[in-house]
Amino acid sequence: MPYARITLHKGKSPSYLRALADNLYRAMNETFGTPTNDRFQMIHQLEPGEFIYDRDYLGGPRSDDFVHIAITVGRPRDADTKRGFYRRLVELLAEQPGIDPEDVMVIVHTTASEDWSFGGGRQGITAGESMR
């Protein structure tokens, strides 16, 4: 179950935010093999001065459209899978909503199934389920 936290400056339209979230979900489905409807995303929009980043560190130049995406997953992915995900994500985001690839930063965190509760106070997953 990927859980994504998307951070960007405040002021984008609902359609921009939806395209951002939809294309992140699409890239994860295509490259990580996540199940349909396994979608948990949170968008944080910050005021000027609340989102501080270097405009040129290991990439750039970054603009005011910079987006930080932190994804927590339950199953580790190898380096080639992650590389494919990063490439597909920036390709999709360039198409819709039109984000420059240099304005996209992604961090993928991996956790164990016991680190999750999907509801009802139950820990992890049950036998026969898979944590994607």
N, CA, C and O of each residue as an XYZ file, in Angstrom:
528
protein
N       0.829     -1.178      0.000
C       0.000      0.000      0.000
C       0.868      1.233      0.000
O       1.393      1.609      1.048
N       1.033      1.863     -1.119
C       1.748      3.138     -1.104
C       0.894      4.231     -0.460
O      -0.310      4.330     -0.699
N       1.540      5.025      0.342
C       0.912      6.197      0.936
C       1.759      7.387      0.519
O       2.947      7.441      0.838
N       1.171      8.335     -0.184
C       1.927      9.455     -0.731
C       1.552     10.768     -0.059
O       0.377     11.075      0.145
N       2.576     11.525      0.274
C       2.424     12.889      0.781
C       3.024     13.825     -0.252
O       4.216     13.756     -0.553
N       2.192     14.696     -0.790
C       2.586     15.606     -1.854
C       2.622     17.015     -1.266
O       1.633     17.485     -0.705
N       3.756     17.678     -1.396
C       3.902     19.022     -0.844
C       4.249     19.998     -1.965
O       5.123     19.731     -2.790
N       3.549     21.134     -1.982
C       3.794     22.176     -2.970
C       3.306     23.508     -2.429
O       2.655     23.569     -1.386
N       3.630     24.576     -3.154
C       3.140     25.893     -2.754
C       1.631     25.990     -2.958
O       1.069     25.388     -3.874
N       1.002     26.748     -2.098
C      -0.436     26.994     -2.172
C      -0.759     27.825     -3.414
O       0.038     28.651     -3.860
N      -1.956     27.580     -3.958
C      -2.427     28.427     -5.044
C      -2.754     27.706     -6.339
O      -3.215     28.339     -7.289
N      -2.531     26.403     -6.404
C      -2.853     25.662     -7.622
C      -4.344     25.339     -7.655
O      -4.991     25.207     -6.616
N      -4.867     25.214     -8.862
C      -6.297     24.942     -9.039
C      -6.632     23.502     -8.650
O      -5.751     22.643     -8.617
N      -7.914     23.239     -8.354
C      -8.316     21.863     -8.078
C      -7.986     20.903     -9.231
O      -7.625     19.753     -8.981
N      -8.101     21.350    -10.472
C      -7.793     20.475    -11.610
C      -6.296     20.179    -11.693
O      -5.910     19.077    -12.083
N      -5.459     21.132    -11.339
C      -4.003     20.925    -11.287
C      -3.672     19.885    -10.218
O      -2.908     18.953    -10.471
N      -4.244     20.043     -9.029
C      -3.995     19.110     -7.934
C      -4.486     17.713     -8.288
O      -3.824     16.724     -7.972
N      -5.638     17.626     -8.941
C      -6.180     16.323     -9.322
C      -5.284     15.642    -10.356
O      -5.036     14.439    -10.266
N      -4.795     16.407    -11.342
C      -3.893     15.837    -12.354
C      -2.595     15.365    -11.714
O      -2.065     14.319    -12.089
N      -2.083     16.115    -10.764
C      -0.875     15.728    -10.034
C      -1.107     14.411     -9.293
O      -0.312     13.479     -9.419
N      -2.176     14.334     -8.534
C      -2.483     13.127     -7.758
C      -2.794     11.943     -8.670
O      -2.326     10.832     -8.422
N      -3.573     12.168     -9.714
C      -3.935     11.081    -10.633
C      -2.715     10.509    -11.338
O      -2.602      9.292    -11.490
N      -1.808     11.365    -11.767
C      -0.630     10.870    -12.483
C       0.387     10.229    -11.558
O       1.132      9.350    -11.990
N       0.441     10.636    -10.315
C       1.264      9.928     -9.337
C       0.707      8.518     -9.147
O       1.457      7.542     -9.164
N      -0.581      8.418     -8.971
C      -1.247      7.111     -8.815
C      -1.017      6.238    -10.049
O      -0.722      5.049     -9.929
N      -1.150      6.826    -11.217
C      -0.941      6.082    -12.474
C       0.487      5.554    -12.573
O       0.694      4.394    -12.929
N       1.468      6.391    -12.262
C       2.872      5.960    -12.330
C       3.144      4.824    -11.349
O       3.871      3.886    -11.678
N       2.568      4.896    -10.146
C       2.751      3.812     -9.179
C       2.103      2.516     -9.679
O       2.690      1.441     -9.549
N       0.906      2.613    -10.244
C       0.243      1.420    -10.771
C       1.048      0.790    -11.896
O       1.215     -0.429    -11.937
N       1.542      1.609    -12.798
C       2.266      1.097    -13.963
C       3.623      0.497    -13.606
O       4.046     -0.480    -14.224
N       4.300      1.061    -12.633
C       5.679      0.622    -12.375
C       5.844     -0.181    -11.097
O       6.700     -1.064    -11.040
N       5.051      0.096    -10.071
C       5.148     -0.628     -8.804
C       4.188     -1.802     -8.741
O       4.303     -2.640     -7.846
N       3.245     -1.883     -9.670
C       2.279     -2.969     -9.650
C       1.320     -2.902     -8.482
O       0.918     -3.937     -7.951
N       0.951     -1.709     -8.078
C       0.015     -1.576     -6.967
C      -1.388     -1.957     -7.413
O      -1.749     -1.749     -8.572
N      -2.174     -2.507     -6.511
C      -3.529     -2.924     -6.876
C      -4.435     -1.729     -7.192
O      -4.232     -0.622     -6.694
N      -5.418     -1.983     -8.015
C      -6.431     -0.966     -8.298
C      -7.104     -0.576     -6.986
O      -7.341     -1.426     -6.128
N      -7.406      0.686     -6.835
C      -8.066      1.267     -5.667
C      -7.170      1.346     -4.435
O      -7.635      1.744     -3.367
N      -5.904      0.980     -4.557
C      -4.956      1.128     -3.447
C      -4.390      2.535     -3.541
O      -3.262      2.739     -3.991
N      -5.185      3.492     -3.114
C      -4.837      4.900     -3.299
C      -5.043      5.666     -1.999
O      -6.162      5.824     -1.510
N      -3.926      6.134     -1.461
C      -3.936      6.962     -0.263
C      -2.938      8.091     -0.496
O      -1.730      7.859     -0.534
N      -3.442      9.304     -0.650
C      -2.606     10.459     -0.963
C      -3.045     11.647     -0.118
O      -4.231     11.833      0.154
N      -2.083     12.430      0.283
C      -2.359     13.646      1.030
C      -1.605     14.787      0.361
O      -0.412     14.672      0.079
N      -2.300     15.877      0.112
C      -1.673     17.036     -0.514
C      -1.541     18.140      0.527
O      -2.521     18.557      1.143
N      -0.314     18.599      0.708
C      -0.016     19.711      1.617
C       0.327     20.923      0.757
O       1.263     20.885     -0.041
N      -0.441     21.995      0.929
C      -0.154     23.238      0.223
C       0.338     24.258      1.247
O      -0.341     24.551      2.232
N       1.511     24.781      0.998
C       2.153     25.663      1.962
C       2.240     27.096      1.453
O       2.358     27.350      0.254
N       2.179     28.005      2.389
C       2.314     29.434      2.091
C       3.766     29.757      1.727
O       4.675     29.002      2.070
N       3.983     30.881      1.030
C       5.361     31.312      0.780
C       6.121     31.422      2.105
O       5.593     31.936      3.091
N       7.333     30.945      2.116
C       8.142     30.965      3.337
C       8.006     29.713      4.180
O       8.801     29.500      5.096
N       7.007     28.871      3.890
C       6.813     27.619      4.633
C       7.365     26.407      3.892
O       7.389     25.306      4.442
N       7.805     26.595      2.661
C       8.345     25.518      1.834
C       9.711     25.979      1.344
O       9.819     26.740      0.383
N      10.739     25.510      2.013
C      12.095     25.987      1.759
C      12.894     24.876      1.094
O      12.952     23.758      1.605
N      13.504     25.178     -0.028
C      14.294     24.204     -0.777
C      15.349     24.935     -1.588
O      15.179     26.100     -1.947
N      16.436     24.240     -1.871
C      17.493     24.791     -2.700
C      17.081     24.667     -4.163
O      16.642     23.601     -4.594
N      17.213     25.708     -4.901
C      16.761     25.724     -6.292
C      17.715     25.008     -7.242
O      17.359     24.779     -8.399
N      18.923     24.644     -6.789
C      19.899     24.039     -7.691
C      20.568     22.780     -7.162
O      21.342     22.173     -7.902
N      20.320     22.350     -5.932
C      21.015     21.207     -5.355
C      20.707     19.922     -6.124
O      19.544     19.535     -6.238
N      21.729     19.266     -6.646
C      21.633     18.005     -7.387
C      20.525     18.005     -8.442
O      19.801     17.020     -8.589
N      20.400     19.087     -9.156
C      19.388     19.200    -10.193
C      19.024     20.645    -10.399
O      19.796     21.550    -10.083
N      17.855     20.850    -10.926
C      17.353     22.200    -11.102
C      17.712     22.766    -12.469
O      18.235     22.066    -13.337
N      17.420     24.031    -12.634
C      16.903     24.918    -11.599
C      15.448     24.588    -11.249
O      14.661     24.164    -12.095
N      15.126     24.797     -9.977
C      13.768     24.563     -9.493
C      13.018     25.900     -9.437
O      13.589     26.946     -9.131
N      11.744     25.826     -9.738
C      10.916     27.028     -9.757
C       9.970     27.035     -8.562
O      10.075     26.198     -7.666
N       9.062     27.973     -8.563
C       8.027     28.019     -7.536
C       7.012     26.883     -7.701
O       6.166     26.681     -6.829
N       7.089     26.141     -8.808
C       6.210     24.987     -9.035
C       6.790     23.694     -8.476
O       6.238     22.620     -8.714
N       7.889     23.778     -7.740
C       8.548     22.613     -7.155
C       7.556     21.786     -6.333
O       6.750     22.323     -5.573
N       7.639     20.453     -6.510
C       6.765     19.513     -5.806
C       7.648     18.477     -5.112
O       8.558     17.918     -5.724
N       7.376     18.227     -3.840
C       8.074     17.179     -3.090
C       7.071     16.062     -2.837
O       5.981     16.297     -2.316
N       7.458     14.828     -3.216
C       6.580     13.674     -3.049
C       7.296     12.652     -2.177
O       8.365     12.163     -2.542
N       6.714     12.328     -1.033
C       7.254     11.306     -0.133
C       6.286     10.129     -0.151
O       5.106     10.272      0.168
N       6.804      8.969     -0.528
C       5.972      7.775     -0.668
C       6.450      6.721      0.318
O       7.638      6.402      0.372
N       5.529      6.188      1.087
C       5.828      5.082      1.997
C       5.208      3.832      1.394
O       4.015      3.808      1.090
N       6.024      2.789      1.223
C       5.552      1.533      0.648
C       5.846      0.396      1.610
O       6.711      0.510      2.479
N       5.123     -0.695      1.449
C       5.307     -1.839      2.322
C       6.281     -2.869      1.792
O       6.906     -3.597      2.563
N       6.413     -2.932      0.480
C       7.308     -3.927     -0.113
C       8.459     -3.206     -0.801
O       8.220     -2.285     -1.583
N       9.694     -3.597     -0.532
C      10.836     -2.946     -1.187
C      10.800     -3.129     -2.705
O      10.350     -4.160     -3.205
N      11.272     -2.130     -3.421
C      11.440     -2.201     -4.872
C      12.930     -2.101     -5.175
O      13.666     -1.407     -4.473
N      13.371     -2.791     -6.217
C      14.783     -2.711     -6.570
C      15.071     -1.379     -7.265
O      14.155     -0.640     -7.624
N      16.352     -1.090     -7.445
C      16.770      0.196     -7.997
C      16.217      0.423     -9.405
O      15.826      1.542     -9.735
N      16.177     -0.619    -10.240
C      15.652     -0.457    -11.594
C      14.168     -0.115    -11.587
O      13.720      0.708    -12.385
N      13.403     -0.737    -10.698
C      11.974     -0.447    -10.593
C      11.758      1.000    -10.152
O      10.912      1.703    -10.705
N      12.521      1.439     -9.161
C      12.389      2.825     -8.701
C      12.792      3.803     -9.802
O      12.130      4.821    -10.005
N      13.875      3.496    -10.509
C      14.326      4.364    -11.593
C      13.234      4.484    -12.651
O      12.965      5.579    -13.145
N      12.602      3.359    -13.002
C      11.506      3.385    -13.960
C      10.325      4.198    -13.462
O       9.683      4.913    -14.231
N      10.043      4.086    -12.171
C       8.962      4.871    -11.570
C       9.265      6.362    -11.662
O       8.408      7.142    -12.079
N      10.472      6.765    -11.278
C      10.839      8.187    -11.313
C      10.691      8.745    -12.733
O      10.143      9.830    -12.930
N      11.181      7.998    -13.704
C      11.100      8.453    -15.108
C       9.655      8.563    -15.573
O       9.270      9.552    -16.197
N       8.861      7.549    -15.267
C       7.465      7.569    -15.707
C       6.694      8.690    -15.023
O       5.866      9.353    -15.648
N       6.963      8.897    -13.754
C       6.276      9.953    -13.016
C       6.531     11.321    -13.631
O       5.584     12.061    -13.898
N       7.799     11.671    -13.863
C       8.067     13.008    -14.408
C       7.535     13.154    -15.829
O       7.156     14.250    -16.242
N       7.507     12.049    -16.578
C       6.925     12.085    -17.919
C       5.440     12.419    -17.844
O       4.958     13.288    -18.571
N       4.714     11.730    -16.965
C       3.280     11.974    -16.816
C       2.990     13.373    -16.270
O       2.071     14.045    -16.737
N       3.767     13.806    -15.289
C       3.527     15.131    -14.702
C       3.865     16.252    -15.678
O       3.279     17.332    -15.606
N       4.801     16.008    -16.586
C       5.097     17.008    -17.612
C       3.911     17.171    -18.559
O       3.610     18.275    -19.015
N       3.239     16.048    -18.847
C       2.056     16.090    -19.715
C       0.887     16.781    -19.017
O       0.271     17.686    -19.582
N       0.584     16.361    -17.802
C      -0.517     16.914    -17.005
C      -0.133     16.864    -15.552
O       0.079     15.757    -15.056
N      -0.029     17.890    -14.858
C      -0.521     19.242    -15.116
C       0.499     20.196    -15.727
O       0.280     21.408    -15.732
N       1.617     19.669    -16.245
C       2.600     20.530    -16.890
C       3.747     20.922    -15.981
O       4.199     22.067    -16.019
N       4.228     19.996    -15.163
C       5.321     20.277    -14.224
C       6.651     19.918    -14.886
O       6.807     18.826    -15.433
N       7.594     20.836    -14.830
C       8.939     20.581    -15.350
C       9.565     19.447    -14.544
O       9.487     19.467    -13.315
N      10.183     18.457    -15.193
C      10.803     17.348    -14.458
C      11.806     17.788    -13.384
O      11.966     17.095    -12.379
N      12.469     18.907    -13.574
C      13.411     19.403    -12.566
C      12.702     19.914    -11.313
O      13.344     20.148    -10.289
N      11.398     20.085    -11.391
C      10.608     20.565    -10.256
C       9.959     19.418     -9.470
O       9.058     19.653     -8.665
N      10.414     18.174     -9.701
C       9.815     17.020     -9.021
C      10.895     16.295     -8.217
O      11.868     15.795     -8.782
N      10.718     16.243     -6.902
C      11.600     15.493     -6.017
C      10.789     14.384     -5.367
O       9.676     14.615     -4.893
N      11.352     13.167     -5.346
C      10.650     12.011     -4.817
C      11.535     11.268     -3.824
O      12.728     11.075     -4.060
N      10.944     10.859     -2.726
C      11.619     10.001     -1.760
C      10.705      8.806     -1.500
O       9.518      8.974     -1.219
N      11.265      7.592     -1.594
C      10.504      6.371     -1.336
C      11.023      5.745     -0.048
O      12.214      5.458      0.076
N      10.127      5.535      0.907
C      10.440      4.893      2.187
C       9.798      3.507      2.196
O       8.692      3.328      1.687
N      10.488      2.536      2.772
C       9.949      1.190      2.879
C       9.720      0.848      4.344
O      10.549      1.161      5.198
N       8.588      0.204      4.632
C       8.262     -0.209      5.990
C       7.815     -1.668      5.997
O       7.545     -2.244      4.943
N       7.740     -2.247      7.159
C       7.257     -3.618      7.315
C       5.747     -3.609      7.524
O       5.176     -2.584      7.896
N       5.099     -4.751      7.285
C       3.639     -4.812      7.393
C       3.147     -4.484      8.802
O       2.053     -3.942      8.960
N       3.937     -4.804      9.823
C       3.486     -4.512     11.191
C       3.503     -3.016     11.511
O       3.012     -2.600     12.560
N       4.069     -2.207     10.606
C       4.097     -0.761     10.800
C       2.815     -0.088     10.319
O       2.693      1.134     10.408
N       1.867     -0.855      9.816
C       0.646     -0.315      9.240
C      -0.579     -0.826     10.000
O      -0.606     -1.957     10.483
N      -1.581      0.033     10.090
C      -2.916     -0.378     10.513
C      -3.881      0.237      9.506
O      -3.946      1.460      9.380
N      -4.619     -0.585      8.800
C      -5.517     -0.112      7.758
C      -6.884      0.268      8.310
O      -7.738      0.766      7.576
N      -7.088      0.040      9.574
C      -8.351      0.402     10.204
C      -8.723     -0.596     11.279
O      -8.217     -1.718     11.306
N      -9.601     -0.183     12.155
C     -10.110     -1.056     13.192
C      -9.083     -1.478     14.219
O      -9.326     -2.397     15.002
N      -7.931     -0.813     14.225
C      -6.878     -1.176     15.169
C      -6.134     -2.446     14.803
O      -5.316     -2.936     15.582
N      -6.413     -2.988     13.612
C      -5.722     -4.207     13.180
C      -4.336     -3.848     12.668
O      -4.157     -2.857     11.960
N      -3.372     -4.659     13.031
C      -1.998     -4.423     12.619
C      -1.688     -5.157     11.329
O      -2.065     -6.316     11.156
N      -0.998     -4.473     10.424
C      -0.491     -5.116      9.225
C      -1.564     -5.682      8.328
O      -2.642     -5.106      8.179
N      -1.257     -6.816      7.735
C      -2.151     -7.472      6.789
C      -2.469     -8.876      7.272
O      -1.765     -9.424      8.120
N      -3.516     -9.445      6.737
C      -3.889    -10.807      7.131
C      -3.356    -11.806      6.101
O      -2.958    -11.426      4.999
N      -3.354    -13.069      6.472
C      -2.878    -14.119      5.568
C      -3.629    -14.049      4.254
O      -4.841    -13.835      4.231
N      -2.903    -14.230      3.158
C      -3.507    -14.219      1.834
C      -3.513    -12.847      1.178
O      -3.716    -12.749     -0.032
N      -3.297    -11.795      1.943
C      -3.220    -10.450      1.369
C      -1.761    -10.142      1.069
O      -0.852    -10.751      1.633
N      -1.557     -9.201      0.187
C      -0.178     -8.787     -0.085
C      -0.053     -7.303      0.153
O      -0.959     -6.532     -0.164
N       1.048     -6.913      0.701
C       1.289     -5.491      0.959
C       2.116     -4.944     -0.169
O       3.276     -5.321     -0.336
N       1.551     -4.086     -0.920
C       2.222     -3.529     -2.086
C       2.824     -2.223     -1.708
O       3.447     -1.566     -2.543
